[in-house]
């Protein structure tokens, strides 16, 4: 964290010192793919929904005010939807008990929402190409879904496992690196790789019993955007 803040400070000083220019606003719509990162989406041996998420869709919008040619202050709203890999989840249930024969999964997607503000850095190489960086902070809101799992054992007896939905919100550090191209006047196309992660504490009902679980919800977002620069 300290190294990241140091790098951000150095970029800010450089951009502020050498990048003064006309004040500019930027508005962007973007979409892409959210990829589970770390233990999020990787089964750790427990029958927890967060261990079976798959790549999700991402949509968002951004607005920035550039007080220098290369540095600005702005905000980002981002929404992601992660489906559960039902086949893998059903297999995990069957493998958890030698008496289980089949499993039927009905679990809604994980949903995340990010609202962050901070510094944007635009580092042009030419009139048509620039590198971009973002250092943002704010809130990471995650909705752990409700779900029902029906399992039949070899004797034909059915067991029902249920979980309620729950939402947690934590502080988020949102970082990004990417590039933009300027094919036509003030219109730009962007591609960025972004990272956001938080440690979540979920308190929910599992089979009628109050349960608490901790999960590190971390994602990489590969986003493609259309931006308009207002000079």
C-alpha positions, 0 to 999 in steps of 0.5 A, spaced: 500 500 500 505 504 501 509 503 495 502 504 491 501 511 494 508 513 493 507 511 486 501 515 485 504 521 489 510 521 484 505 521 478 501 526 481 507 531 482 510 530 475 503 531 471 502 537 475 509 540 474 509 538 467 502 537 464 499 544 465 494 546 460 487 547 458 481 545 463 478 539 460 472 534 462 471 527 460 465 523 460 465 516 458 461 510 458 464 503 458 463 495 459 467 489 459 468 483 463 470 482 470 474 476 472 474 473 479 481 474 482 485 470 488 480 466 492 474 469 490 471 464 485 476 458 486 473 453 491 477 452 497 474 445 499 468 449 502 461 449 499 460 456 499 457 460 493 463 465 493 468 459 491 464 458 484 463 464 481 465 465 474 467 471 469 462 476 469 459 482 465 461 489 467 458 496 466 459 503 468 460 510 467 465 515 469 466 523 469 473 527 470 475 534 470 482 535 468 485 541 472 491 540 468 493 537 461 495 530 464 491 530 471 484 530 473 479 529 479 473 524 477 469 519 479 467 512 477 460 508 478 461 500 476 457 494 476 458 487 475 454 481 475 457 474 476 454 467 475 455 461 479 458 455 475 452 450 477 455 444 474 462 445 478 458 447 484 453 441 484 459 436 483 462 439 489 456 437 493 456 430 490 463 429 492 462 432 499 458 425 501 459 418 498 451 417 499 449 423 495 447 421 488 445 428 484 444 435 486 440 441 483 442 448 484 438 454 484 443 460 486 442 467 483 448 471 481 453 475 485 452 482 484 457 488 486 457 495 485 463 500 486 463 508 487 469 511 487 473 518 486 480 520 485 485 522 481 486 520 473 492 521 469 493 522 462 499 521 459 499 522 451 505 519 447 502 523 440 496 526 438 492 520 437 495 515 443 496 516 450 497 512 456 492 512 462 492 511 470 487 511 475 488 511 483 481 512 486 478 510 493 471 509 495 466 504 497 465 496 494 458 493 495 457 486 494 451 482 494 451 475 496 446 471 493 440 467 496 440 460 493 437 453 494 441 446 493 437 440 492 441 433 493 438 426 492 442 421 495 442 414 493 436 411 497 432 417 493 431 421 499 432 429 498 435 434 502 434 441 501 440 446 503 438 454 503 441 461 504 439 468 504 441 474 501 446 479 504 449 485 502 456 488 505 460 494 504 467 496 505 472 501 503 475 500 496 482 502 493 481 502 485 487 502 481 487 502 473 492 502 467 490 502 460 490 506 454 486 511 449 486 512 442 483 518 438 480 516 432 476 522 431 476 529 434 474 529 441 471 522 441 476 517 444 476 509 445 479 506 451 481 499 454 483 499 461 485 493 466 482 495 473 483 492 480 478 492 486 478 488 492 475 488 499 475 483 505 467 482 506 464 479 512 457 476 510 452 475 516 446 470 513 441 465 514 444 458 512 439 452 513 435 457 518 441 458 522 445 464 523 452 464 519 458 468 518 463 468 513 469 472 511 471 472 503 476 476 500 472 479 494 477 481 489 476 482 481 480 484 475 476 488 470 477 489 463 473 494 460 472 498 453 470 505 453 467 510 449 470 517 451 468 524 449 473 530 451 470 537 452 475 542 452 
